[in-house]
Amino acid sequence: MNTCSFVLLLLLSLITGCSHHHRKLIKLPPVREGWHESAAGKNAYVVQKGDTLYSIAWAFGLDYRDLAKRNNVSSPYSLCLGQRLYIATPKAAKNNFLPLKGWLWPAQGAIVARFDSNLVGNRGIDIKGKYDDPILASNSGKIVYSGTGIRSYGKLIIIKHNDDYLSAYAYSKVILVHEGQAVIAGQKIATMGSDDAGNVRLHFEIRKIGKPVNPLLYLSKKT
C-alpha cells in the first residue's frame, strides 16, 4: 500500500468514526431519569433553585400528588431551597382518573421521533419545525413549571390540565408564559428552538397520573 492510499484510508476511518459518534448523540433519549440529577441521593432529592413539585415529580416519573403526600407537602405545594424530598415508590395506575378531551397539536410539522412504548427512549413525540415557529398549549390549564431545571429538556414548560393530566413542551427558544398563569387550548406559549444536537424541533409529552402516554392517542387528527 502506497503512502497516498494509507492517508486516504486513515481519513475515511476518521470520518466514519465521527459520523458514528454524531449518530449516537442524535439518538440520545430526550429524557433523563431524576436519579441522574446531581441533587439526587440514594432515595431522596434536594430542592434546587427553580424547582417546583411538578418538575421534580416529572423528572422522576411520579404523580405529583404521591410525591407531595410522601413529604407532607400540602397545596399549593410550595418548596424551600435545600429541602430534602423523599422519593415515593411509583404506585399502580389508578382507574378513576379524570378523562380529558380536545387535545390540539402543539406545533405544525412532521413527526421525526415517536413515542417509545417501552419508555427506554422517547417518552413523547418530536415535531420538526423552524426557529421561532409557534408552540401552542395543547389543552387548557395552568403553567406549573417554566424553566431549564430538568436536564435534556432545554427550556421547558409544564402545564397542569386537571388533577390527572400534565403536558410538557421542551426545547423552546423563547418562553412566553410564567408559572401560575392560566392558558387556553391553542394559546401561543413559546417559540421553537433546538435540541442538544442542534435539531430544530418541539419535544412534546403527555403524562397521565405521572406516567408518560402516547400523545398520538390523544391529539386530534391532522386535517
Disulfide bonds with the S-S distance in Angstrom:
none
